[in-house]
Amino acid sequence: MNTEENILIKHTQDSLDFGSDYIELSIPKDENTQKKEIIKSTYFNDLSGKEWTAHSKSVQTFNSPITKKRARHGAAYPIALAKHFIEIYSKEGDIVFDPFAGVGTTLDAANILKRHSQGIELNPDFIKLFEQGIDIKDGLLNPNYNRIVYNDTALNLEKYINPNSIDLIVTSPPYSNLLNKIRENFGDKDYVNNTYKNQSRKLAKAYSESEDDLGNVPYDEYLLSMKNIFNSLMVVAKPGTYNVWVVRDFRDLDNSIPYINLHGDLIKIATETGWIMWDLVIWDQSNQRKLVMLGGKKSRRFYFNIGHSFILVFRKNMKGEKF
């Protein structure tokens, strides 16, 4: 009698070439070992108890090297941030998706952590940078795990991604026309103690001149488009999928609006499309963003430097599930 039985697991993502239609797993028939394998396959993630606790802080800092391609992008988050949430909300072999892939930070992190990944990116120049591969500063490429980016607007994501196929979404959207509003005199100096030298606001620039770029549209139109994207993400996400968005509020001084509550507006439209608001994490960027004097002693108003971003965590609940 054979001491092992072979189990075949079929891929449900027919649109992707993962190298084989089947993965063959050999599980010993020893009862105790088999039980352990079955239990492990149902784990929520691969974190140890100590890591689980450390990852649960609601205020986080993320420090990792600035690679050339992220510097060229100008507004990419650290790969440490992407790794953090991928480690929490997925496990090896899952599929991670980024509808605003940029130069591929999320996809690179997923690959390093042995997850498959897909993304949508409008800017072909960013895709070229993505295709240069994973910088050795970030980690090593795992060739057995796919990292694929489609050149299109996120509004068309359902053309490329199968329904109920995604295990985790991690992204940072464009912020309406914020990058077109940054004033030159706010972006030509670095904060003296900036640990990210030359990574301050002067690198943030408009992503493209395309009419399809959601970084070039008025705020009302932007929110309508984002609502459509949240609807599409609900279609492609599996039940139980987490949806992580990195966003930053801003000021529209040109139109005399002191504060744009972007994170609040995105929470509103996401929940209207069926996403459950699950958590909110503060990304403390005070060691990365230079301080500027917003006003002066003779001013009647005081503005805080916005030295943080919000990380919004949504979830697609399973049918009949209660919190």
Backbone bond lengths (Angstrom), bond angles and torsions (degrees), N, CA, C in turn:
res aa  C-N    CA-C-N  psi(-1)  N-CA   C-N-CA  omega(-1)  CA-C   N-CA-C  phi
1 M - - - 1.470 - - 1.528 109.35 -
2 N 1.310 118.03 136.60 1.458 121.26 177.85 1.518 110.70 -66.67
3 T 1.327 116.42 143.90 1.466 120.44 179.00 1.505 111.94 -87.79
4 E 1.305 116.43 -5.56 1.460 119.49 179.84 1.524 109.25 -130.83
5 E 1.339 115.02 150.52 1.460 118.76 170.69 1.511 107.65 -121.41
6 N 1.306 116.51 140.90 1.454 121.97 -177.25 1.517 110.29 -93.97
7 I 1.325 115.08 133.20 1.461 121.15 179.74 1.517 108.35 -116.32
8 L 1.319 117.03 129.33 1.462 121.85 179.64 1.519 109.36 -104.11
9 I 1.312 115.39 128.53 1.462 121.09 178.38 1.519 108.48 -115.54
10 K 1.328 117.94 121.55 1.463 121.65 -177.13 1.515 110.42 -87.79
11 H 1.354 115.16 138.55 1.458 119.53 173.79 1.516 109.77 -72.59
12 T 1.318 116.12 139.64 1.461 120.58 176.48 1.514 111.40 -95.69
13 Q 1.362 118.72 -9.04 1.452 122.31 -179.51 1.521 109.68 -90.86
14 D 1.335 117.24 79.66 1.456 120.31 -176.01 1.519 112.65 -66.85
15 S 1.334 117.93 -21.74 1.456 120.37 -176.78 1.517 112.37 -77.94
16 L 1.337 117.42 -11.38 1.456 120.56 -178.19 1.512 110.49 -108.11
17 D 1.331 116.02 145.43 1.454 121.03 173.47 1.517 108.05 -99.04
18 F 1.306 116.48 96.88 1.460 120.58 179.41 1.528 111.34 -90.56
19 G 1.341 117.35 13.00 1.442 120.65 176.71 1.521 113.09 96.47
20 S 1.307 118.30 -18.99 1.462 122.02 -179.59 1.515 108.74 -164.96
21 D 1.334 115.74 149.37 1.461 119.57 176.17 1.516 111.61 -76.01
22 Y 1.321 116.17 -19.05 1.449 119.95 -176.73 1.521 110.96 -134.82
23 I 1.314 115.21 150.98 1.455 121.93 168.90 1.521 106.72 -112.53
24 E 1.315 117.71 129.57 1.460 121.14 -179.60 1.520 109.05 -100.46
25 L 1.319 115.70 122.50 1.458 121.60 178.33 1.514 109.12 -113.77
26 S 1.323 116.11 132.08 1.460 120.12 176.42 1.513 109.24 -103.61
27 I 1.326 116.90 117.39 1.458 121.58 -177.49 1.522 108.55 -116.56
28 P 1.323 118.28 120.93 1.466 120.02 178.61 1.523 110.53 -58.43
29 K 1.332 115.96 149.48 1.457 120.45 -179.03 1.521 113.02 -79.62
30 D 1.347 115.47 -8.18 1.458 118.32 176.66 1.524 108.75 -53.81
31 E 1.309 117.37 122.90 1.475 122.53 -169.65 1.519 112.54 -58.97
32 N 1.330 118.15 -46.16 1.462 120.85 -177.79 1.526 111.66 -64.89
33 T 1.347 115.83 -42.55 1.461 119.94 179.30 1.519 110.67 -64.45
34 Q 1.336 116.08 -41.47 1.458 120.20 -179.21 1.524 110.82 -63.67
35 K 1.333 117.20 -40.09 1.458 120.30 178.29 1.522 110.76 -61.69
36 K 1.354 116.78 -41.76 1.458 120.44 179.70 1.515 111.02 -62.47
37 E 1.341 117.15 -41.44 1.458 120.89 179.58 1.520 110.67 -63.44
38 I 1.327 117.02 -41.86 1.462 120.97 -179.36 1.527 110.38 -65.33
39 I 1.325 116.31 -44.14 1.462 120.12 179.62 1.523 110.56 -62.73
40 K 1.339 117.05 -44.73 1.462 120.26 -178.23 1.515 111.72 -60.64
41 S 1.331 117.79 -35.26 1.463 121.32 -177.81 1.517 111.76 -67.84
42 T 1.333 117.86 -16.99 1.458 120.35 -179.71 1.523 112.44 -100.48
43 Y 1.320 117.60 2.44 1.457 119.83 178.83 1.520 110.54 -61.31
44 F 1.322 115.14 146.38 1.465 120.97 179.48 1.522 111.19 -68.17
45 N 1.344 117.14 -41.22 1.461 122.08 176.40 1.522 108.57 -150.67
46 D 1.319 116.18 -174.53 1.463 120.81 -177.52 1.525 112.78 -103.44
47 L 1.330 118.44 15.08 1.460 121.57 -177.53 1.524 111.37 -75.75
48 S 1.326 115.41 146.01 1.453 120.52 170.18 1.531 108.57 -78.25
49 G 1.329 117.06 169.99 1.458 119.83 178.82 1.523 111.94 -59.50
50 K 1.325 116.90 -41.74 1.466 121.10 179.52 1.524 111.03 -64.24
51 E 1.336 116.41 -43.18 1.468 120.29 179.10 1.525 110.46 -66.48
52 W 1.326 116.61 -39.52 1.473 121.03 179.69 1.533 109.60 -56.65
53 T 1.319 116.31 -46.67 1.465 120.85 -179.15 1.521 111.28 -65.44
54 A 1.332 117.51 -46.06 1.464 121.39 -177.77 1.524 111.79 -63.83
55 H 1.325 116.46 -33.65 1.470 120.71 -179.24 1.529 112.15 -75.33
56 S 1.326 118.37 -11.23 1.462 120.40 -170.06 1.531 114.18 -90.11
57 K 1.324 118.20 3.32 1.465 119.63 178.42 1.530 110.24 -64.48
58 S 1.326 116.74 136.36 1.464 120.46 -176.56 1.525 113.22 -84.97
59 V 1.337 117.26 -8.71 1.463 121.98 171.31 1.517 106.88 -121.12
60 Q 1.326 116.27 124.09 1.462 120.64 -173.24 1.522 110.85 -130.10
61 T 1.331 115.48 152.56 1.467 122.13 166.22 1.520 106.92 -119.41
62 F 1.309 115.67 146.75 1.465 120.59 -178.81 1.522 108.99 -131.41
63 N 1.309 116.13 114.51 1.455 121.14 179.99 1.518 109.84 -121.60
64 S 1.313 116.23 123.04 1.463 121.46 175.30 1.520 107.76 -154.61
65 P 1.324 118.29 161.41 1.467 121.06 -175.11 1.524 112.51 -59.05
66 I 1.322 115.26 145.87 1.462 121.03 173.68 1.523 107.41 -90.70
67 T 1.315 117.18 106.97 1.460 120.93 178.80 1.527 109.77 -78.85
68 K 1.313 116.11 166.89 1.466 120.71 -177.32 1.527 111.75 -60.54
69 K 1.336 116.29 -40.56 1.465 117.12 -175.96 1.524 111.51 -71.38
70 R 1.341 118.16 -33.90 1.468 118.94 176.75 1.528 110.68 -72.14
71 A 1.328 117.12 -32.23 1.463 120.11 174.88 1.523 110.65 -65.47
72 R 1.336 116.47 -38.23 1.466 120.64 178.29 1.519 110.46 -66.17
73 H 1.321 116.77 -35.46 1.468 120.85 178.42 1.515 110.13 -67.29
74 G 1.333 117.35 -47.26 1.457 121.85 174.01 1.509 115.72 93.21
75 A 1.331 118.38 -20.89 1.464 120.07 -178.74 1.519 111.16 -137.30
76 A 1.323 117.15 22.47 1.463 120.75 -179.82 1.522 110.30 -78.11
77 Y 1.330 116.08 141.81 1.466 118.23 177.33 1.529 109.93 -79.83
78 P 1.339 117.75 161.19 1.466 120.86 179.68 1.521 111.24 -63.02
79 I 1.310 116.43 147.02 1.461 119.27 178.76 1.521 110.71 -64.62
80 A 1.338 117.15 -24.19 1.468 120.59 177.01 1.519 111.09 -61.52
81 L 1.330 117.21 -34.29 1.470 121.17 178.04 1.527 109.81 -65.68
82 A 1.332 116.74 -48.38 1.464 120.13 -179.84 1.529 110.77 -61.12
83 K 1.326 116.93 -44.09 1.463 120.49 179.36 1.528 111.16 -60.39
84 H 1.319 116.02 -40.50 1.464 121.47 -177.51 1.528 111.28 -56.20
85 F 1.328 116.35 -49.89 1.462 119.72 -175.53 1.531 112.25 -80.19
86 I 1.321 116.76 -28.23 1.469 119.32 174.84 1.527 110.02 -67.08
87 E 1.324 116.74 -39.18 1.462 120.46 177.34 1.524 111.97 -64.88
88 I 1.331 116.48 -34.97 1.465 120.37 -178.87 1.527 111.43 -73.90
89 Y 1.316 117.02 -49.64 1.456 121.05 -165.68 1.528 114.98 -102.94
90 S 1.335 118.18 12.42 1.463 119.40 177.68 1.518 110.04 -152.52
91 K 1.316 115.25 174.58 1.465 120.91 175.71 1.529 108.38 -136.60
92 E 1.327 115.95 171.21 1.460 121.00 -177.18 1.528 111.00 -53.64
93 G 1.344 114.56 136.85 1.457 120.46 178.02 1.509 114.66 90.72
94 D 1.338 118.30 -10.78 1.466 121.50 178.02 1.530 110.48 -70.67
95 I 1.336 115.56 169.43 1.463 122.05 178.18 1.528 109.18 -111.09
96 V 1.331 115.99 121.23 1.463 123.20 -179.65 1.523 108.13 -106.38
97 F 1.330 116.46 138.11 1.466 121.21 -175.47 1.519 110.97 -127.49
98 D 1.351 115.39 140.43 1.464 121.99 175.92 1.528 108.47 -130.27
99 P 1.343 118.33 109.26 1.470 120.39 -178.92 1.525 113.99 -73.00
100 F 1.329 118.03 -13.69 1.469 122.93 175.05 1.530 107.17 -126.80
101 A 1.326 115.87 72.83 1.466 121.47 -165.03 1.518 114.17 -69.06
102 G 1.334 118.41 -25.31 1.463 119.80 -178.76 1.522 110.76 58.16
103 V 1.332 117.00 -129.26 1.468 121.13 179.41 1.527 111.44 -91.39
104 G 1.330 117.23 7.36 1.450 120.77 169.92 1.511 116.73 94.70
105 T 1.323 117.92 26.11 1.461 120.21 -178.59 1.523 111.69 -58.97
106 T 1.340 117.33 -46.18 1.465 120.78 179.40 1.520 110.95 -62.43
107 L 1.327 116.81 -43.17 1.457 120.67 -177.54 1.528 111.16 -68.35
108 D 1.320 117.05 -37.66 1.465 120.57 177.12 1.526 110.13 -63.11
109 A 1.335 116.20 -45.56 1.465 120.37 179.95 1.522 110.53 -61.54
110 A 1.331 116.54 -42.52 1.456 120.64 179.92 1.525 110.90 -61.54
111 N 1.325 116.30 -44.47 1.461 120.08 -179.19 1.525 111.91 -63.55
112 I 1.333 116.59 -43.98 1.464 121.10 178.81 1.527 110.46 -59.22
113 L 1.343 116.14 -34.63 1.457 121.68 -178.65 1.537 112.87 -92.04
114 K 1.332 116.17 12.27 1.468 122.70 174.97 1.521 112.34 65.94
115 R 1.326 114.75 46.90 1.465 122.16 169.85 1.528 108.23 -119.63
116 H 1.311 117.59 150.89 1.461 121.52 168.96 1.530 108.29 -76.90
117 S 1.331 116.78 156.18 1.467 118.14 -178.32 1.518 110.61 -149.87
118 Q 1.331 113.65 149.82 1.462 122.68 176.38 1.515 108.34 -137.85
119 G 1.323 115.85 153.31 1.453 119.65 178.70 1.515 111.54 -152.44
120 I 1.315 114.66 162.45 1.467 122.89 173.38 1.520 106.81 -119.87
121 E 1.326 117.54 134.06 1.461 121.03 177.44 1.526 109.78 -145.65
122 L 1.323 115.83 129.77 1.461 121.77 -177.57 1.520 112.80 -79.48
123 N 1.320 117.12 -36.20 1.466 122.15 -172.39 1.536 110.32 -84.12
124 P 1.343 117.90 113.05 1.474 119.79 -178.34 1.522 113.07 -64.82
125 D 1.332 117.52 -26.76 1.465 119.69 178.02 1.524 110.84 -66.61
126 F 1.325 117.03 -36.67 1.465 120.08 176.76 1.533 110.54 -66.73
127 I 1.332 115.88 -37.56 1.467 119.62 179.60 1.530 110.53 -64.31
128 K 1.322 116.72 -38.78 1.471 119.94 177.17 1.528 110.74 -60.94
129 L 1.330 116.62 -39.82 1.463 119.92 177.67 1.525 110.52 -66.71
130 F 1.329 116.56 -40.11 1.467 121.19 176.90 1.521 110.86 -59.60
131 E 1.333 115.86 -41.67 1.456 120.56 -175.95 1.524 112.99 -70.64
132 Q 1.322 117.88 -10.60 1.461 120.21 175.17 1.526 111.73 -69.31
133 G 1.325 117.00 -13.46 1.451 121.39 175.23 1.508 113.10 100.16
134 I 1.323 115.66 -171.20 1.453 122.56 -177.31 1.517 109.85 -89.64
135 D 1.324 116.38 126.98 1.461 121.09 178.26 1.525 109.56 -67.63
136 I 1.324 116.38 138.99 1.459 121.07 -178.63 1.521 111.64 -60.38
137 K 1.344 116.93 -23.12 1.469 120.42 176.59 1.528 111.50 -64.03
138 D 1.338 116.17 -27.63 1.459 120.93 -176.59 1.529 112.69 -89.02
139 G 1.312 116.37 -34.97 1.458 119.67 -177.09 1.511 110.65 152.86
140 L 1.314 116.09 -170.95 1.458 122.07 -176.41 1.524 111.33 -103.36
141 L 1.333 115.25 140.30 1.462 121.43 176.67 1.522 110.06 -67.87
142 N 1.339 115.38 134.53 1.458 121.72 172.20 1.524 107.69 -103.48
143 P 1.348 117.76 100.05 1.471 120.37 -172.39 1.521 114.54 -65.17
144 N 1.322 118.18 -16.36 1.458 120.85 -179.20 1.530 113.45 -83.27
145 Y 1.335 116.17 0.16 1.470 120.72 -179.22 1.519 109.07 -120.90
146 N 1.337 116.15 124.17 1.460 121.39 -174.51 1.515 112.57 -71.59
147 R 1.320 115.97 143.35 1.469 123.87 170.22 1.522 106.43 -135.10
148 I 1.323 116.20 108.23 1.462 122.64 -171.44 1.521 110.12 -126.76
149 V 1.337 117.08 132.22 1.464 121.84 175.06 1.523 109.04 -121.41
150 Y 1.331 116.56 133.35 1.455 123.35 176.48 1.522 109.17 -102.84
151 N 1.327 116.78 136.49 1.460 122.08 -177.62 1.530 109.93 -88.42
152 D 1.328 115.73 98.75 1.463 120.63 -178.66 1.531 107.94 -171.93
153 T 1.313 116.25 174.07 1.449 121.19 173.35 1.527 109.80 -78.39
154 A 1.324 116.26 148.48 1.461 120.99 178.17 1.524 112.18 -61.76
155 L 1.323 117.03 -19.95 1.463 120.64 178.39 1.528 111.29 -64.05
156 N 1.339 117.37 -19.68 1.464 121.51 -179.01 1.527 112.40 -105.41
157 L 1.308 118.00 20.85 1.465 120.08 -172.14 1.523 113.41 -60.84
158 E 1.326 117.69 -28.38 1.464 119.61 -178.40 1.538 112.67 -69.66
159 K 1.341 117.21 -12.98 1.456 120.69 175.11 1.522 111.51 -71.14
160 Y 1.326 116.63 -23.34 1.460 121.11 -171.91 1.530 113.94 -114.22
161 I 1.313 116.80 -24.40 1.466 121.07 -172.42 1.526 109.48 -112.26
162 N 1.313 115.96 129.02 1.468 120.78 -178.60 1.530 111.38 -70.85
163 P 1.326 117.17 149.22 1.469 120.58 175.06 1.529 111.32 -60.09
164 N 1.328 115.44 144.96 1.472 122.29 175.40 1.535 112.93 51.08
165 S 1.334 116.27 44.40 1.463 120.26 -176.11 1.520 113.89 -119.60
166 I 1.328 118.23 -14.60 1.469 121.75 -171.52 1.525 110.52 -99.04
167 D 1.334 115.70 134.77 1.466 121.62 -179.53 1.524 113.17 -92.76
168 L 1.332 117.26 -25.37 1.464 121.08 -177.67 1.518 109.24 -158.78
169 I 1.338 115.59 141.56 1.470 122.37 175.12 1.518 107.88 -118.57
170 V 1.332 116.93 127.79 1.469 121.84 174.52 1.523 107.14 -134.31
171 T 1.341 117.12 123.92 1.458 119.16 -175.56 1.519 111.60 -156.39
172 S 1.314 114.69 165.63 1.462 122.54 167.77 1.518 106.90 -134.09
173 P 1.330 117.74 114.51 1.465 119.96 -174.66 1.517 111.35 -80.37
174 P 1.339 117.16 163.86 1.471 119.21 167.45 1.523 108.75 -64.11
175 Y 1.324 116.97 155.14 1.466 120.83 -175.04 1.517 110.39 -108.06
176 S 1.338 116.47 65.86 1.450 120.23 -176.69 1.529 107.65 51.16
177 N 1.326 118.13 -136.18 1.465 118.87 -178.87 1.523 112.06 -101.22
178 L 1.339 116.90 34.20 1.455 121.62 179.69 1.521 112.22 -56.45
179 L 1.341 117.29 -47.85 1.465 119.91 -173.79 1.521 112.27 -67.84
180 N 1.328 116.65 -16.32 1.460 119.40 175.25 1.522 111.94 -84.23
181 K 1.344 117.19 -6.55 1.457 121.54 -175.68 1.526 113.66 -103.77
182 I 1.337 116.78 -8.72 1.459 119.59 -177.01 1.519 109.76 -68.05
183 R 1.301 116.24 125.61 1.453 120.90 -176.02 1.516 110.62 -82.23
184 E 1.312 115.53 142.90 1.452 120.76 -175.38 1.522 112.32 -57.13
185 N 1.338 117.58 -39.27 1.459 119.27 -176.49 1.528 112.56 -72.85
186 F 1.347 116.97 -5.65 1.452 120.26 173.71 1.525 110.45 -94.54
187 G 1.332 117.04 -7.25 1.448 118.69 -170.90 1.505 116.09 -124.21
188 D 1.339 118.95 14.23 1.460 118.32 -175.51 1.517 112.99 -110.92
189 K 1.341 117.71 8.47 1.456 120.94 179.19 1.519 109.88 -134.67
190 D 1.323 114.86 146.68 1.461 120.36 176.14 1.516 109.95 -100.75
191 Y 1.308 115.54 140.32 1.460 121.25 172.00 1.532 107.88 -60.74
192 V 1.318 117.21 130.87 1.468 122.49 -172.04 1.525 112.11 -53.73
193 N 1.334 117.10 -42.26 1.461 120.89 -176.13 1.527 113.02 -96.05
194 N 1.331 116.84 20.60 1.455 121.07 -179.17 1.525 109.93 -67.39
195 T 1.337 117.18 117.13 1.463 120.45 179.73 1.518 111.82 -72.82
196 Y 1.342 116.57 -18.19 1.459 120.68 174.82 1.528 107.51 -101.40
197 K 1.309 117.83 76.53 1.464 121.14 -176.89 1.526 110.70 -54.93
198 N 1.336 115.57 133.80 1.460 123.36 178.26 1.532 113.31 62.73
199 Q 1.319 116.73 20.21 1.458 119.41 178.33 1.525 111.00 -111.96
200 S 1.314 118.03 20.45 1.459 120.51 -178.17 1.520 110.24 -83.89
201 R 1.304 115.94 -163.65 1.448 120.29 -166.00 1.527 114.43 -64.98
202 K 1.323 117.89 -15.30 1.455 117.66 -177.86 1.536 112.18 -68.37
203 L 1.338 116.91 -16.99 1.455 119.71 177.50 1.520 112.20 -82.70
204 A 1.311 117.60 -19.69 1.463 120.91 -178.88 1.515 109.33 -76.20
205 K 1.310 117.05 118.78 1.454 121.97 -178.69 1.514 108.86 -141.79
206 A 1.317 115.69 163.61 1.456 119.79 179.70 1.525 109.75 -56.42
207 Y 1.339 116.73 138.15 1.461 120.73 -175.13 1.528 112.52 -69.46
208 S 1.328 116.27 -36.43 1.460 119.74 -178.79 1.527 108.52 -164.95
209 E 1.322 115.35 177.88 1.467 121.25 175.34 1.523 111.05 -105.04
210 S 1.320 117.14 8.48 1.460 121.45 -176.21 1.526 111.66 -67.19
211 E 1.329 115.81 141.91 1.462 120.67 175.38 1.524 111.47 -68.66
212 D 1.337 117.11 -20.82 1.459 121.26 178.66 1.520 112.79 -84.61
213 D 1.318 116.29 -6.89 1.469 121.19 -178.64 1.524 108.87 -76.40
214 L 1.332 116.03 119.03 1.464 120.23 -178.89 1.520 111.99 -71.99
215 G 1.316 117.12 -3.04 1.454 121.28 172.00 1.510 112.88 -86.43
216 N 1.332 116.71 3.20 1.469 120.53 -178.88 1.525 112.95 -121.24
217 V 1.328 117.66 11.52 1.467 119.72 -174.12 1.525 110.55 -111.27
218 P 1.336 117.32 156.04 1.472 121.01 176.28 1.525 111.06 -61.49
219 Y 1.319 115.94 158.00 1.462 121.36 -170.64 1.526 113.15 -61.54
220 D 1.313 118.60 -43.41 1.470 121.16 -179.66 1.528 111.02 -60.86
221 E 1.329 116.09 -44.79 1.467 120.54 178.66 1.531 110.69 -65.59
222 Y 1.306 115.21 -37.93 1.463 121.41 178.04 1.532 110.84 -58.79
223 L 1.321 117.81 -47.08 1.461 121.07 -178.63 1.529 112.01 -64.90
224 L 1.326 117.26 -36.46 1.468 120.34 177.12 1.529 110.43 -63.54
225 S 1.337 115.96 -41.53 1.459 120.18 178.46 1.522 110.92 -65.70
226 M 1.323 116.64 -40.64 1.458 119.86 179.14 1.525 111.47 -64.03
227 K 1.314 116.61 -35.15 1.464 119.50 177.51 1.523 110.52 -64.07
228 N 1.331 116.70 -40.13 1.465 120.56 177.04 1.529 110.86 -63.38
229 I 1.331 116.20 -38.01 1.467 120.18 179.97 1.521 110.73 -68.47
230 F 1.330 117.60 -42.06 1.468 119.81 176.25 1.527 110.56 -60.65
231 N 1.322 117.50 -37.83 1.470 120.53 176.52 1.526 110.78 -61.59
232 S 1.335 116.60 -45.26 1.464 120.71 -179.95 1.521 111.54 -65.75
233 L 1.326 116.88 -38.47 1.464 120.21 178.48 1.527 110.80 -63.78
234 M 1.316 116.43 -34.06 1.465 120.06 176.65 1.532 110.54 -62.93
235 V 1.322 116.75 -33.71 1.469 121.11 -179.50 1.532 111.13 -71.28
236 V 1.333 117.74 -43.44 1.468 120.37 -173.04 1.529 112.82 -84.69
237 A 1.337 117.73 -17.30 1.464 121.07 -177.89 1.525 110.96 -79.66
238 K 1.319 115.69 142.25 1.455 120.41 172.23 1.530 109.71 -72.63
239 P 1.321 118.87 155.00 1.468 119.59 171.17 1.532 109.85 -58.14
240 G 1.322 116.02 134.50 1.456 120.90 -177.34 1.516 114.27 93.39
241 T 1.333 117.39 -3.96 1.467 121.50 -178.53 1.529 111.10 -71.39
242 Y 1.334 115.39 140.31 1.465 121.93 172.97 1.522 109.39 -96.73
243 N 1.328 114.83 148.92 1.457 122.93 -173.12 1.531 107.59 -131.12
244 V 1.332 117.42 105.77 1.466 123.36 -170.34 1.526 109.94 -107.00
245 W 1.336 116.20 121.09 1.466 121.74 -179.84 1.531 110.41 -119.98
246 V 1.323 116.23 127.95 1.467 122.20 177.25 1.524 107.76 -99.48
247 V 1.333 116.75 116.29 1.468 120.23 -175.28 1.530 110.34 -137.21
248 R 1.307 115.05 158.80 1.457 120.81 179.71 1.522 109.32 -136.06
249 D 1.310 117.03 130.67 1.463 121.04 174.12 1.519 109.52 -70.55
250 F 1.335 116.24 162.66 1.468 118.60 -177.01 1.520 110.64 -153.21
251 R 1.298 115.85 176.14 1.468 122.86 179.23 1.517 109.65 -113.93
252 D 1.310 116.94 143.59 1.464 122.31 175.54 1.524 107.54 -114.63
253 L 1.313 115.02 80.23 1.464 119.68 -175.86 1.518 112.13 -69.08
254 D 1.339 116.98 -28.86 1.466 119.90 179.92 1.524 111.75 -62.13
255 N 1.342 116.41 -31.48 1.463 120.98 179.70 1.524 112.14 -107.64
256 S 1.339 115.48 18.25 1.472 122.09 175.84 1.524 112.51 58.16
257 I 1.350 116.09 36.91 1.465 121.17 175.87 1.524 107.42 -108.47
258 P 1.335 117.69 109.71 1.470 119.16 -172.70 1.517 114.31 -69.08
259 Y 1.346 118.30 -25.47 1.464 118.62 -176.05 1.523 110.16 -153.61
260 I 1.346 115.94 124.69 1.464 122.01 175.26 1.523 108.14 -100.83
261 N 1.314 116.62 114.91 1.463 122.34 -175.92 1.532 109.90 -83.85
262 L 1.321 115.89 64.99 1.455 120.43 -175.06 1.523 111.95 -59.95
263 H 1.324 117.74 -46.16 1.460 118.77 -176.25 1.528 111.29 -63.00
264 G 1.343 116.72 -36.83 1.463 120.18 178.29 1.519 111.88 -67.78
265 D 1.328 116.65 -39.58 1.461 120.23 179.56 1.532 111.01 -67.05
266 L 1.338 116.87 -38.04 1.459 119.57 179.12 1.534 111.38 -69.48
267 I 1.327 116.57 -36.93 1.470 119.40 175.24 1.528 109.91 -60.22
268 K 1.319 116.43 -42.87 1.466 121.17 -178.51 1.527 111.21 -60.82
269 I 1.332 117.41 -49.84 1.466 118.95 -175.66 1.531 111.41 -73.86
270 A 1.336 117.12 -31.25 1.473 119.49 177.88 1.519 110.47 -64.71
271 T 1.321 117.25 -45.25 1.463 120.35 -178.98 1.532 111.13 -69.35
272 E 1.318 117.18 -29.05 1.469 120.20 175.81 1.525 111.49 -66.12
273 T 1.330 117.25 -25.45 1.468 120.45 -179.76 1.533 112.33 -93.37
274 G 1.330 117.17 4.14 1.455 120.12 174.46 1.514 115.51 107.61
275 W 1.333 117.78 -7.45 1.451 120.08 176.78 1.527 110.21 -72.86
276 I 1.321 116.67 138.36 1.454 122.00 178.30 1.531 108.32 -90.06
277 M 1.329 116.78 126.11 1.460 119.70 173.58 1.515 108.50 -69.13
278 W 1.336 116.72 119.35 1.456 121.13 -169.73 1.528 112.55 -108.52
279 D 1.327 117.00 -46.44 1.459 121.18 -177.10 1.516 110.40 -156.67
280 L 1.326 115.23 162.17 1.454 121.70 174.72 1.523 107.88 -137.56
281 V 1.327 115.59 124.71 1.459 122.10 -179.53 1.519 108.43 -115.27
282 I 1.329 116.80 139.26 1.456 121.83 175.69 1.526 108.86 -94.58
283 W 1.308 116.27 124.14 1.469 121.18 173.99 1.525 107.53 -96.11
284 D 1.318 116.25 106.09 1.460 122.43 -179.67 1.519 109.13 -77.45
285 Q 1.338 116.40 111.59 1.464 122.51 -178.29 1.526 112.45 -110.02
286 S 1.331 116.48 17.89 1.458 119.61 -174.40 1.524 112.87 -63.85
287 N 1.341 117.39 -22.20 1.455 119.04 177.10 1.522 112.39 -87.77
288 Q 1.340 116.80 0.24 1.463 120.94 -178.54 1.524 112.80 -116.91
289 R 1.322 116.46 -21.69 1.464 119.69 -176.41 1.519 110.18 -106.11
290 K 1.301 115.56 131.47 1.453 119.11 179.86 1.518 110.47 -69.49
291 L 1.326 116.20 151.54 1.459 121.99 175.70 1.516 109.62 -93.44
292 V 1.312 115.69 136.26 1.461 121.01 175.67 1.517 108.30 -125.84
293 M 1.305 116.39 156.73 1.462 121.65 -179.57 1.521 108.76 -88.31
294 L 1.314 116.29 104.80 1.459 122.07 -177.62 1.526 108.78 -91.75
295 G 1.288 115.84 83.59 1.461 120.97 -176.12 1.516 109.86 118.75
296 G 1.314 116.90 -147.18 1.459 121.44 -179.22 1.513 110.23 -179.86
297 K 1.325 116.67 -179.92 1.464 121.08 -175.44 1.519 112.50 -62.55
298 K 1.326 117.15 -27.99 1.455 120.09 -178.68 1.528 112.14 -90.01
299 S 1.315 116.52 -2.74 1.463 120.50 -179.07 1.524 110.33 -76.65
300 R 1.324 116.19 149.05 1.467 121.53 175.63 1.515 111.67 -93.59
301 R 1.352 116.83 1.20 1.460 120.40 -176.30 1.523 109.88 -131.25
302 F 1.321 114.98 153.89 1.462 120.59 179.13 1.520 108.52 -130.80
303 Y 1.323 116.47 130.68 1.455 122.06 176.44 1.524 109.88 -116.10
304 F 1.320 116.38 137.23 1.458 120.35 172.41 1.527 109.44 -80.26
305 N 1.321 116.69 143.99 1.456 120.49 167.22 1.531 107.84 -67.76
306 I 1.317 116.71 130.07 1.461 120.35 178.83 1.521 107.55 -83.14
307 G 1.309 115.55 94.96 1.456 121.60 -174.70 1.505 113.48 -106.05
308 H 1.326 116.99 28.99 1.460 120.42 -179.18 1.521 109.40 -150.89
309 S 1.292 115.05 159.62 1.465 122.33 170.21 1.523 108.63 -121.66
310 F 1.321 114.98 159.50 1.461 121.08 174.89 1.518 109.19 -100.62
311 I 1.310 116.72 136.73 1.457 121.45 173.53 1.518 106.84 -110.58
312 L 1.321 115.31 107.88 1.461 122.12 -175.87 1.523 109.13 -91.14
313 V 1.309 116.16 129.65 1.468 120.91 -179.81 1.522 108.51 -117.09
314 F 1.336 115.27 117.42 1.460 122.33 177.03 1.530 108.63 -112.28
315 R 1.315 115.51 165.24 1.464 119.61 178.74 1.519 110.03 -143.34
316 K 1.329 115.29 140.83 1.462 121.33 171.62 1.533 106.60 -93.15
317 N 1.300 116.55 103.30 1.457 120.12 -175.92 1.520 112.15 -67.92
318 M 1.314 115.19 153.09 1.453 121.10 175.59 1.535 110.07 -76.20
319 K 1.303 116.42 153.15 1.455 120.99 -178.18 1.523 111.18 -58.32
320 G 1.308 116.51 128.04 1.454 121.74 178.08 1.513 114.59 78.53
321 E 1.347 116.37 1.69 1.454 119.75 -177.21 1.516 110.94 -77.98
322 K 1.338 116.29 141.80 1.450 121.67 176.51 1.521 109.11 -119.76
323 F 1.330 116.35 148.01 1.466 120.64 -178.84 1.510 109.90 -69.94
